[in-house]
Amino acid sequence: MKIRRHYLTIRRAFPNIQEHSPFEVTTQELANLLDCTHRNMVLLLKRMQQEEWLVWEPKRGRGNRSSLSFLLSKEQVALQEAQEMMQKQDLNAALALLQQNEESPLVRDKFQEWLSGQFGFHSEVQGKRRTDILRFPLPQAIYSLDPAAIHYTGESHLVNQLFDGLVRIDPRGEQILPQLAHAWEVDATRTRWTFYLRKGVLFHHGRELDSSDVKYSLERLKQLAPLGLYSWVYSAIVAMDTPDDTTIRIQLAEPNEAFLAFLTTNRASIVPQDACTAAGEQFGSKPIGTGPFRLAGNEQGVWILEAFAAYFQGRAFLDRVEVWTVAEEATRENQAELQSFQIMHNARLSDMAAERWQQVRQSGMTCKFITVNEQKKGLLANSAIMAAVDQAIERSELLKLLSGDVIEGVNSFWPDLEENPLQQYAEADLATIKRELASSGYKGERLVLATIPQYAADADIIRQVCERSGIPLEISLIPAEQFKGSARMSADLLLFAIMLDEHRELRLIDLYKSMQQHALPDVHDMLEQRIRAIQSEMDRSLRTNMFMDIEEQLKERHSLLFLYRKHLKTAFHPSVRGISLESLGWVRFRDIWFT
């Protein structure tokens, strides 16, 4: 409300005046503060008095000094203004208002306490109808919910609620299960796949799914994201035909045992041809799928999902989910107020809070590592310098500087298969590191580390560790959608992260395909040969051995430098029932209910 901001301007102009303490001032002096006319100022004062923010006793005559008493502090009014913005679903504006105000440190604590009660589970009853709502903050922006255009975990999770694929994978990544397709088969060459669709599956706009939508979805993915995530899978589709409305046949250029696993990812979600064509580039903000929830609205950074009553696997228990996209600092929970959120992803709990909460340790983990741009003609073309730089990125010091939820070192993408998984890095001697750098021929030249903006904090910690060892590091931040392109080729080192979950094989192939871009010819050819062998191998254990062999060769060359891993947890209040986790460890909204 604009009038509150006028009150704040006047209140700040008299910082030494206490509430309920009358003082004299002319109406014109107040009008000058707001740059308005005398007449408008009189109207504003009357309105503020009606709101019981102040007491104004006017004196006759334009130059006479009136009596004014403030009833509300500037903190109270700023808090009211922020709360009203929140209730209008404009949380980001509310936070911006608090940040602009000099009193924001005091108001922010009160606002955070109030905000805690706005998130979590709420039940509204009108007559005999009960509406169950889950509202939670997401500390990142949502740019698109088009399966062909998503880049971030929050987007990925919401796409999982809105869309389905032909098949799905169990959380352990061990079994592929029916979804939109109730059955499938592959020919003897393992290049021709046939899928049989369920009948009666509806899209959110009411039309029934048929095989032409599947064909369109995969063709559209090839067109819109020719270099996107897992593009090496769908780019190898050479033909598709639909003999009837519930059957689709897909022809691959060569055998690829990762193909069926790819169809379980949300990148392969099935979209409706008619709605996509009509929406064009707007489909990402107006998505339509077959999933358990449909998008009901998207304003001011609030994405509202409503249960899709006609969902083919049964209606969700929740009626509505509201996802509030906010700045990360706004969602750092006060430990005393945790109970208000009810479900938290990637949570860190104090020992006391952990006693009151249920926790699920997610099956996946995040692994961060650095790769070397071997294509760049420079310092790191020298293998001795590369080995010394690997040693100079002192892992034990790195872990000390990291936040508490990062607790383990890592030396493999397969830590679950190691006989003695690495828990902590041994302390290194700084003097020895500097001697090794000097003897390798390194003379203190600056190196460039490229990564995406989301990993800026990690990159800065790596910079600090390298600086301690005598290596000046320059950070280059490249948007995620450009990171796979040529923009990173001017860097010496590349900071990556990978989620080791049920899609680990797909993610590793995608990584090694990406590394080919900046590998030397012999490494490029080695990766190409090994990847082709993996794709044609039906035995999962043999594929794992091949992956581990690639990893060992890259580690020996010091072109793959492991840093650390982070186990993720989902915490939830005991009142929540039906918790089950999907890819990336997020809760499946369709299954949860509250007591």
C-alpha positions as CSV (number, residue, x, y, z in Angstrom):
1,M,0.0,0.0,0.0
2,K,1.6,3.3,-1.2
3,I,0.3,5.3,1.9
4,R,2.4,3.1,4.2
5,R,5.5,4.1,2.2
6,H,4.5,7.8,2.7
7,Y,4.2,7.1,6.5
8,L,7.7,5.5,6.5
9,T,9.1,8.5,4.7
10,I,7.7,10.9,7.3
11,R,8.6,8.6,10.2
12,R,12.2,8.3,9.1
13,A,12.4,12.1,8.9
14,F,12.1,12.3,12.7
15,P,14.3,9.5,14.0
16,N,14.6,11.0,17.5
17,I,10.9,11.3,18.1
18,Q,9.5,8.4,20.2
19,E,6.0,6.8,19.6
20,H,3.2,8.6,21.5
21,S,5.3,11.7,22.0
22,P,3.6,14.8,20.5
23,F,5.7,17.3,18.6
24,E,5.0,20.4,16.5
25,V,5.4,20.5,12.7
26,T,3.7,22.4,9.9
27,T,1.6,20.6,7.3
28,Q,3.8,22.2,4.6
29,E,7.0,20.8,6.1
30,L,5.4,17.3,5.8
31,A,4.2,18.0,2.3
32,N,7.8,18.9,1.3
33,L,9.0,15.5,2.6
34,L,6.6,13.8,0.2
35,D,6.9,16.3,-2.6
36,C,3.1,16.8,-2.7
37,T,0.7,19.7,-2.3
38,H,-0.6,21.0,1.0
39,R,-4.1,19.8,0.1
40,N,-2.9,16.2,-0.6
41,M,-0.9,16.2,2.6
42,V,-4.0,17.0,4.6
43,L,-5.8,14.1,2.9
44,L,-2.9,11.8,3.6
45,L,-2.8,12.8,7.3
46,K,-6.5,12.1,7.7
47,R,-6.1,8.7,6.1
48,M,-3.1,7.8,8.3
49,Q,-5.1,8.9,11.4
50,Q,-8.0,6.6,10.3
51,E,-5.5,3.7,10.1
52,E,-4.4,4.6,13.6
53,W,-0.8,5.1,12.6
54,L,-0.6,8.6,14.1
55,V,-2.6,11.4,15.9
56,W,-2.7,14.7,14.0
57,E,-4.2,17.8,15.6
58,P,-4.2,20.6,13.0
59,K,-4.0,24.3,13.8
60,R,-5.8,26.9,11.7
61,G,-3.7,28.7,9.2
62,R,-1.2,27.5,6.7
63,G,1.9,28.6,8.7
64,N,0.8,27.4,12.1
65,R,2.5,24.4,13.6
66,S,0.3,21.4,14.2
67,S,0.7,18.6,16.8
68,L,1.7,15.2,15.5
69,S,2.2,11.9,17.4
70,F,3.4,8.7,15.8
71,L,1.6,5.6,17.0
72,L,3.5,3.0,15.0
73,S,7.2,2.5,14.7
74,K,8.8,2.4,11.2
75,E,9.6,-1.3,11.9
76,Q,5.9,-2.1,12.5
77,V,4.8,-0.4,9.3
78,A,7.5,-1.9,7.2
79,L,6.5,-5.3,8.5
80,Q,2.9,-4.7,7.6
81,E,3.8,-3.6,4.1
82,A,6.0,-6.7,3.6
83,Q,3.2,-9.0,4.9
84,E,0.7,-7.4,2.6
85,M,3.0,-7.9,-0.4
86,M,3.4,-11.6,0.6
87,Q,-0.4,-12.0,0.8
88,K,-0.6,-10.7,-2.7
89,Q,1.8,-13.4,-3.7
90,D,4.7,-11.0,-4.3
91,L,7.3,-12.3,-1.8
92,N,10.3,-11.0,-3.8
93,A,8.9,-7.5,-3.7
94,A,8.4,-7.8,0.1
95,L,12.0,-8.9,0.5
96,A,13.3,-6.1,-1.7
97,L,11.4,-3.6,0.4
98,L,13.0,-4.9,3.6
99,Q,16.5,-4.8,2.1
100,Q,16.0,-1.2,1.1
101,N,15.0,-0.1,4.6
102,E,17.7,0.9,7.1
103,E,15.7,-0.9,9.8
104,S,15.6,-4.2,7.9
105,P,17.8,-6.2,10.3
106,L,15.1,-5.7,13.0
107,V,12.2,-6.2,10.7
108,R,13.7,-9.2,8.9
109,D,13.7,-11.4,12.0
110,K,10.0,-10.6,12.7
111,F,9.1,-11.1,9.0
112,Q,11.0,-14.4,8.9
113,E,9.1,-15.6,12.0
114,W,5.8,-14.6,10.4
115,L,6.8,-16.0,7.1
116,S,7.5,-19.4,8.6
117,G,3.8,-19.8,9.4
118,Q,2.8,-19.1,5.8
119,F,4.7,-22.1,4.5
120,G,4.0,-25.8,5.0
121,F,0.7,-27.6,5.0
122,H,-2.6,-25.8,5.3
123,S,-6.2,-27.0,5.2
124,E,-9.0,-24.7,4.2
125,V,-12.6,-25.8,4.9
126,Q,-15.6,-24.2,3.1
127,G,-18.8,-25.9,4.0
128,K,-18.1,-29.6,3.9
129,R,-15.3,-29.3,1.4
130,R,-11.7,-29.4,2.6
131,T,-8.9,-28.2,0.5
132,D,-5.4,-29.4,1.4
133,I,-2.6,-27.1,0.3
134,L,1.2,-27.5,0.5
135,R,3.1,-24.2,0.2
136,F,6.9,-24.2,0.2
137,P,9.7,-21.8,-0.8
138,L,12.2,-22.7,-3.6
139,P,15.5,-20.8,-3.5
140,Q,15.9,-20.5,-7.2
141,A,14.1,-19.0,-10.2
142,I,11.9,-21.0,-12.5
143,Y,12.7,-20.0,-16.1
144,S,10.8,-22.8,-18.0
145,L,8.8,-25.9,-17.4
146,D,9.2,-27.1,-20.9
147,P,10.9,-30.6,-20.6
148,A,13.1,-29.7,-23.6
149,A,14.4,-26.5,-22.0
150,I,14.9,-27.1,-18.3
151,H,18.3,-26.6,-16.7
152,Y,17.9,-26.5,-12.9
153,T,16.7,-29.0,-10.2
154,G,13.7,-27.0,-9.2
155,E,12.5,-26.9,-12.8
156,S,13.2,-30.6,-13.1
157,H,11.1,-31.5,-10.0
158,L,8.1,-29.5,-11.2
159,V,8.3,-31.1,-14.6
160,N,8.1,-34.5,-12.9
161,Q,4.8,-33.4,-11.3
162,L,3.3,-32.1,-14.6
163,F,4.5,-34.8,-17.1
164,D,5.0,-38.5,-17.6
165,G,7.3,-40.5,-19.8
166,L,6.8,-43.8,-21.6
167,V,8.5,-45.6,-18.8
168,R,9.9,-44.9,-15.3
169,I,12.8,-46.1,-13.2
170,D,12.7,-47.3,-9.6
171,P,14.6,-45.1,-7.1
172,R,17.6,-47.6,-7.0
173,G,17.9,-47.4,-10.7
174,E,17.7,-51.2,-11.0
175,Q,14.3,-51.7,-12.7
176,I,12.5,-50.0,-15.5
177,L,8.7,-50.0,-15.0
178,P,5.7,-49.2,-17.2
179,Q,4.3,-45.6,-17.2
180,L,2.5,-44.2,-20.3
181,A,3.6,-47.4,-22.1
182,H,2.2,-50.6,-20.5
183,A,4.6,-52.8,-22.4
184,W,7.5,-52.7,-24.9
185,E,9.8,-55.0,-26.9
186,V,13.0,-54.7,-28.8
187,D,14.1,-56.7,-31.9
188,A,17.1,-59.0,-32.1
189,T,19.4,-56.2,-33.4
190,R,18.4,-54.1,-30.3
191,T,17.9,-51.1,-32.6
192,R,14.1,-51.3,-33.1
193,W,12.0,-50.5,-30.1
194,T,8.2,-50.9,-30.0
195,F,6.1,-49.3,-27.2
196,Y,2.4,-50.0,-26.5
197,L,0.5,-47.1,-24.9
198,R,-2.1,-47.2,-22.2
199,K,-5.6,-46.3,-23.4
200,G,-7.6,-43.5,-22.0
201,V,-4.7,-41.4,-20.7
202,L,-5.7,-37.7,-20.7
203,F,-3.6,-34.6,-21.1
204,H,-4.5,-31.7,-18.8
205,H,-6.5,-29.9,-21.5
206,G,-8.7,-33.0,-21.9
207,R,-7.5,-34.7,-25.1
208,E,-6.5,-38.3,-25.0
209,L,-2.8,-39.2,-25.5
210,D,-2.0,-41.2,-28.7
211,S,1.2,-42.4,-30.4
212,S,1.5,-39.3,-32.6
213,D,2.2,-37.3,-29.4
214,V,5.1,-39.6,-28.5
215,K,6.6,-39.2,-32.0
216,Y,6.1,-35.4,-31.9
217,S,7.7,-35.1,-28.5
218,L,10.9,-36.9,-29.5
219,E,11.1,-35.1,-32.8
220,R,10.6,-31.8,-31.0
221,L,13.3,-32.6,-28.5
222,K,15.8,-33.2,-31.4
223,Q,14.8,-29.9,-33.0
224,L,14.7,-27.7,-29.9
225,A,17.7,-29.2,-28.0
226,P,20.1,-30.7,-30.5
227,L,23.0,-30.3,-28.0
228,G,20.9,-30.6,-24.8
229,L,21.2,-33.1,-21.9
230,Y,21.4,-36.7,-23.3
231,S,21.3,-35.4,-26.9
232,W,23.6,-38.3,-27.8
233,V,20.7,-40.6,-27.1
234,Y,17.9,-39.0,-29.0
235,S,20.0,-37.7,-31.9
236,A,20.5,-41.4,-32.8
237,I,16.8,-41.9,-33.5
238,V,16.7,-42.3,-37.3
239,A,13.0,-43.2,-37.8
240,M,9.7,-43.5,-36.0
241,D,6.3,-44.8,-37.2
242,T,2.9,-45.1,-35.6
243,P,1.0,-48.1,-37.0
244,D,-2.0,-47.2,-34.8
245,D,-2.9,-44.8,-32.1
246,T,-1.5,-46.9,-29.2
247,T,1.7,-48.2,-30.9
248,I,5.0,-46.5,-31.7
249,R,8.1,-48.0,-33.3
250,I,11.4,-46.2,-32.8
251,Q,14.5,-47.1,-35.0
252,L,18.0,-46.3,-33.6
253,A,21.1,-45.9,-35.8
254,E,22.9,-48.5,-33.6
255,P,22.3,-50.5,-30.4
256,N,22.2,-48.3,-27.3
257,E,21.5,-50.0,-23.9
258,A,21.1,-46.5,-22.4
259,F,18.1,-45.7,-24.6
260,L,15.4,-47.3,-22.4
261,A,17.0,-45.6,-19.3
262,F,16.9,-42.2,-21.2
263,L,13.1,-42.6,-21.7
264,T,12.7,-42.7,-17.9
265,T,14.1,-39.2,-17.6
266,N,11.9,-36.1,-17.6
267,R,13.8,-34.9,-20.7
268,A,11.8,-37.5,-22.5
269,S,8.4,-36.4,-21.1
270,I,5.5,-36.7,-23.5
271,V,3.9,-33.4,-24.6
272,P,0.6,-32.8,-26.5
273,Q,1.3,-31.9,-30.2
274,D,-1.7,-29.6,-30.5
275,A,-1.0,-27.6,-27.3
276,C,2.7,-27.3,-28.0
277,T,2.1,-26.0,-31.5
278,A,-0.5,-23.5,-30.3
279,A,1.7,-22.2,-27.5
280,G,5.0,-22.0,-29.4
281,E,7.7,-20.5,-27.3
282,Q,5.2,-19.8,-24.5
283,F,4.8,-23.6,-23.7
284,G,7.5,-23.3,-21.0
285,S,5.2,-20.9,-19.0
286,K,2.0,-22.7,-19.9
287,P,3.0,-26.4,-19.8
288,I,0.4,-29.2,-20.4
289,G,1.2,-32.8,-19.7
290,T,-0.4,-36.0,-18.4
291,G,1.1,-35.8,-14.9
292,P,-0.7,-35.9,-11.5
293,F,-0.7,-32.1,-11.2
294,R,-1.5,-29.4,-13.7
295,L,-0.3,-25.9,-13.8
296,A,-3.1,-23.6,-12.6
297,G,-1.2,-20.3,-12.5
298,N,2.1,-18.5,-12.5
299,E,2.3,-15.0,-11.2
300,Q,4.9,-13.0,-9.2
301,G,7.2,-16.0,-9.0
302,V,4.5,-18.2,-7.5
303,W,3.8,-21.4,-9.4
304,I,0.5,-23.0,-8.5
305,L,-0.1,-26.7,-9.2
306,E,-3.6,-28.3,-8.8
307,A,-4.4,-32.0,-8.6
308,F,-5.4,-33.5,-11.9
309,A,-8.5,-35.4,-11.1
310,A,-8.3,-37.5,-14.3
311,Y,-4.8,-38.8,-13.7
312,F,-4.5,-42.3,-15.0
313,Q,-2.8,-43.6,-11.8
314,G,-5.2,-42.0,-9.4
315,R,-5.8,-38.6,-8.1
316,A,-3.3,-37.0,-5.7
317,F,-4.2,-36.6,-2.0
318,L,-3.2,-32.9,-2.0
319,D,-5.4,-30.5,-3.8
320,R,-2.9,-27.7,-4.5
321,V,0.8,-27.1,-4.3
322,E,2.2,-23.6,-4.3
323,V,5.9,-23.2,-5.1
324,W,7.2,-19.7,-4.1
325,T,10.5,-19.0,-5.9
326,V,12.5,-16.7,-3.6
327,A,16.1,-15.7,-3.0
328,E,18.1,-18.3,-1.2
329,E,18.8,-16.2,1.9
330,A,15.0,-15.8,2.4
331,T,14.6,-19.5,2.9
332,R,17.3,-20.1,5.5
333,E,15.1,-21.4,8.2
334,N,15.2,-20.4,11.8
335,Q,15.8,-23.7,13.6
336,A,13.1,-22.8,16.2
337,E,10.5,-22.4,13.4
338,L,11.2,-25.6,11.4
339,Q,7.9,-27.2,12.2
340,S,6.1,-24.7,10.0
341,F,7.8,-25.9,6.8
342,Q,6.9,-29.6,7.2
343,I,8.9,-30.7,4.2
344,M,12.4,-29.6,3.5
345,H,14.8,-30.8,0.8
346,N,18.6,-30.9,1.3
347,A,18.0,-29.8,4.9
348,R,20.6,-29.4,7.6
349,L,19.2,-29.9,11.1
350,S,20.7,-29.3,14.5
351,D,20.8,-32.3,16.8
352,M,17.8,-30.9,18.8
353,A,15.7,-30.3,15.7
354,A,16.7,-33.8,14.3
355,E,15.0,-35.4,17.3
356,R,11.7,-33.9,16.3
357,W,11.9,-34.6,12.6
358,Q,11.8,-37.7,10.4
359,Q,14.7,-37.8,7.9
360,V,15.2,-39.7,4.7
361,R,18.7,-40.0,3.4
362,Q,18.3,-39.7,-0.4
363,S,19.9,-42.4,-2.5
364,G,21.8,-40.0,-4.6
365,M,24.7,-37.7,-3.8
366,T,26.2,-34.7,-5.4
367,C,29.8,-35.0,-6.5
368,K,32.0,-32.0,-7.4
369,F,35.1,-32.3,-9.5
370,I,37.4,-30.4,-11.9
371,T,38.4,-31.4,-15.4
372,V,41.4,-30.0,-17.3
373,N,41.0,-28.2,-20.7
374,E,43.7,-30.1,-22.5
375,Q,42.8,-28.4,-25.8
376,K,44.2,-25.1,-24.5
377,K,47.8,-24.6,-25.4
378,G,49.3,-23.4,-22.1
379,L,50.7,-24.4,-18.8
380,L,48.5,-27.5,-18.2
381,A,49.8,-29.1,-21.4
382,N,52.8,-29.9,-19.3
383,S,51.9,-33.1,-17.4
384,A,54.2,-32.3,-14.5
385,I,52.5,-28.9,-13.9
386,M,49.1,-30.6,-14.2
387,A,50.1,-33.2,-11.5
388,A,51.4,-30.4,-9.3
389,V,48.3,-28.3,-9.7
390,D,46.2,-31.4,-8.8
391,Q,48.2,-31.7,-5.5
392,A,48.0,-27.9,-4.9
393,I,44.2,-28.1,-4.8
394,E,44.6,-29.2,-1.2
395,R,41.4,-31.3,-0.4
396,S,41.6,-31.3,3.4
397,E,41.8,-27.5,3.4
398,L,38.9,-27.4,0.9
399,L,36.7,-29.4,3.2
400,K,37.5,-27.1,6.2
401,L,36.3,-24.1,4.2
402,L,33.1,-25.8,3.0
403,S,29.8,-25.6,4.9
404,G,29.0,-28.4,7.4
405,D,26.7,-30.5,5.1
406,V,29.7,-31.3,2.9
407,I,31.5,-33.9,5.0
408,E,33.3,-36.3,2.8
409,G,36.1,-36.5,0.3
410,V,35.6,-38.5,-2.8
411,N,37.8,-40.3,-5.2
412,S,35.4,-42.0,-7.6
413,F,32.0,-41.7,-9.2
414,W,31.4,-45.2,-7.7
415,P,32.1,-44.7,-4.0
416,D,29.4,-47.2,-3.2
417,L,31.5,-50.0,-4.8
418,E,34.8,-49.1,-3.3
419,E,36.1,-51.5,-0.6
420,N,37.3,-48.6,1.6
421,P,35.4,-45.5,0.5
422,L,37.3,-42.3,1.1
423,Q,35.9,-40.3,4.0
424,Q,38.5,-37.5,4.6
425,Y,41.5,-36.3,2.7
426,A,44.9,-36.5,4.5
427,E,46.5,-33.3,5.5
428,A,49.1,-32.1,3.0
429,D,52.3,-30.2,3.7
430,L,52.1,-26.7,2.2
431,A,55.8,-26.4,1.8
432,T,56.0,-29.7,-0.1
433,I,53.2,-28.5,-2.4
434,K,55.0,-25.3,-3.2
435,R,58.3,-27.2,-3.9
436,E,56.4,-29.6,-6.3
437,L,54.9,-26.6,-8.1
438,A,58.3,-25.0,-8.5
439,S,60.1,-28.1,-9.7
440,S,57.3,-28.8,-12.2
441,G,58.2,-25.5,-14.0
442,Y,55.2,-23.5,-12.7
443,K,56.1,-19.9,-12.1
444,G,53.0,-18.4,-10.5
445,E,51.1,-17.8,-13.7
446,R,47.3,-17.1,-13.4
447,L,44.9,-20.0,-14.3
448,V,41.3,-19.6,-15.3
449,L,38.6,-21.7,-13.6
450,A,35.2,-21.7,-15.5
451,T,31.9,-22.9,-14.0
452,I,28.2,-21.9,-13.9
453,P,26.9,-19.2,-11.6
454,Q,25.2,-21.7,-9.3
455,Y,28.7,-23.0,-8.3
456,A,30.3,-19.5,-7.7
457,A,30.6,-20.1,-3.9
458,D,32.4,-23.4,-4.5
459,A,34.7,-21.8,-7.1
460,D,35.6,-19.0,-4.7
461,I,36.6,-21.6,-2.0
462,I,38.8,-23.4,-4.6
463,R,40.3,-20.0,-5.4
464,Q,41.2,-19.5,-1.8
465,V,42.8,-22.9,-1.5
466,C,44.8,-22.4,-4.7
467,E,45.9,-18.9,-3.6
468,R,47.2,-20.5,-0.3
469,S,49.3,-22.9,-2.4
470,G,50.7,-20.1,-4.6
471,I,48.4,-20.4,-7.6
472,P,46.4,-17.2,-8.6
473,L,43.0,-18.4,-9.9
474,E,40.6,-16.3,-12.0
475,I,36.9,-17.3,-11.9
476,S,34.9,-17.3,-15.1
477,L,31.1,-17.7,-14.6
478,I,29.2,-19.0,-17.7
479,P,25.4,-19.4,-17.8
480,A,24.4,-23.1,-17.6
481,E,22.8,-23.1,-21.0
482,Q,26.1,-21.9,-22.6
483,F,28.5,-24.0,-20.5
484,K,28.5,-26.9,-22.9
485,G,29.5,-24.7,-25.8
486,S,32.6,-22.9,-26.9
487,A,32.4,-20.2,-24.1
488,R,34.4,-22.5,-21.7
489,M,37.2,-23.3,-24.1
490,S,39.3,-20.3,-23.0
491,A,39.5,-21.6,-19.4
492,D,42.3,-23.9,-18.0
493,L,40.1,-25.7,-15.5
494,L,36.4,-26.5,-15.5
495,L,34.4,-27.0,-12.3
496,F,31.5,-29.6,-12.7
497,A,29.0,-31.3,-10.4
498,I,27.2,-34.5,-11.1
499,M,24.3,-36.1,-9.3
500,L,25.0,-39.8,-8.7
501,D,21.5,-41.2,-8.6
502,E,19.5,-43.8,-10.4
503,H,20.5,-42.1,-13.7
504,R,24.2,-42.4,-13.0
505,E,25.1,-44.2,-16.2
506,L,23.4,-41.6,-18.3
507,R,24.9,-38.8,-16.4
508,L,28.4,-40.2,-16.7
509,I,28.1,-40.8,-20.4
510,D,26.9,-37.3,-20.8
511,L,29.9,-36.0,-18.8
512,Y,32.4,-38.0,-20.8
513,K,30.8,-36.8,-24.1
514,S,31.2,-33.3,-22.8
515,M,34.8,-33.9,-21.8
516,Q,35.6,-35.0,-25.3
517,Q,35.2,-31.4,-26.4
518,H,38.3,-30.3,-24.5
519,A,40.3,-33.6,-24.5
520,L,43.4,-34.3,-26.5
521,P,42.9,-36.5,-29.6
522,D,44.1,-39.7,-27.9
523,V,41.8,-39.2,-24.9
524,H,38.9,-38.2,-27.2
525,D,39.3,-41.5,-29.1
526,M,39.7,-43.5,-25.9
527,L,36.4,-42.0,-24.6
528,E,34.6,-42.6,-27.8
529,Q,35.7,-46.2,-28.0
530,R,34.8,-46.9,-24.4
531,I,31.4,-45.1,-24.6
532,R,30.4,-47.1,-27.7
533,A,31.4,-50.3,-25.9
534,I,29.3,-49.3,-22.8
535,Q,26.3,-48.5,-25.0
536,S,26.3,-51.9,-26.7
537,E,26.9,-53.9,-23.4
538,M,23.8,-55.5,-22.0
539,D,25.4,-56.7,-18.7
540,R,25.2,-54.0,-16.1
541,S,28.1,-55.1,-14.0
542,L,30.4,-55.2,-17.1
543,R,29.3,-51.6,-18.0
544,T,30.2,-50.5,-14.4
545,N,33.7,-52.0,-14.8
546,M,34.1,-50.1,-18.1
547,F,33.0,-46.8,-16.4
548,M,35.5,-47.4,-13.6
549,D,38.3,-48.1,-16.1
550,I,37.6,-44.7,-17.9
551,E,37.7,-43.0,-14.5
552,E,41.1,-44.6,-13.6
553,Q,42.7,-43.5,-16.8
554,L,41.5,-39.9,-16.5
555,K,42.7,-39.8,-12.8
556,E,46.2,-41.1,-13.8
557,R,46.5,-38.3,-16.3
558,H,45.4,-35.7,-13.7
559,S,42.7,-34.5,-16.1
560,L,39.9,-35.5,-13.7
561,L,40.3,-34.1,-10.2
562,F,37.8,-35.2,-7.6
563,L,37.0,-32.7,-4.9
564,Y,34.1,-33.8,-2.5
565,R,30.7,-35.3,-2.3
566,K,27.6,-34.3,-0.4
567,H,24.9,-36.7,0.8
568,L,21.4,-35.1,0.6
569,K,18.5,-35.6,3.0
570,T,14.9,-34.8,2.9
571,A,13.4,-33.9,6.4
572,F,9.7,-33.9,7.1
573,H,7.4,-33.4,10.1
574,P,5.8,-36.5,11.6
575,S,2.4,-35.3,10.5
576,V,3.3,-36.0,6.9
577,R,2.4,-39.4,5.5
578,G,3.1,-41.2,2.3
579,I,6.7,-39.9,1.8
580,S,8.4,-41.4,-1.3
581,L,11.3,-40.0,-3.2
582,E,11.8,-39.5,-6.9
583,S,14.9,-38.6,-8.9
584,L,17.1,-36.0,-7.2
585,G,15.6,-36.9,-3.9
586,W,12.5,-34.8,-4.1
587,V,9.2,-35.8,-2.6
588,R,6.5,-37.1,-5.0
589,F,3.7,-34.7,-4.3
590,R,1.1,-37.2,-5.5
591,D,1.7,-39.6,-2.7
592,I,1.9,-37.4,0.4
593,W,-0.9,-36.6,2.8
594,F,-1.2,-35.1,6.3
595,T,-2.7,-36.1,9.6
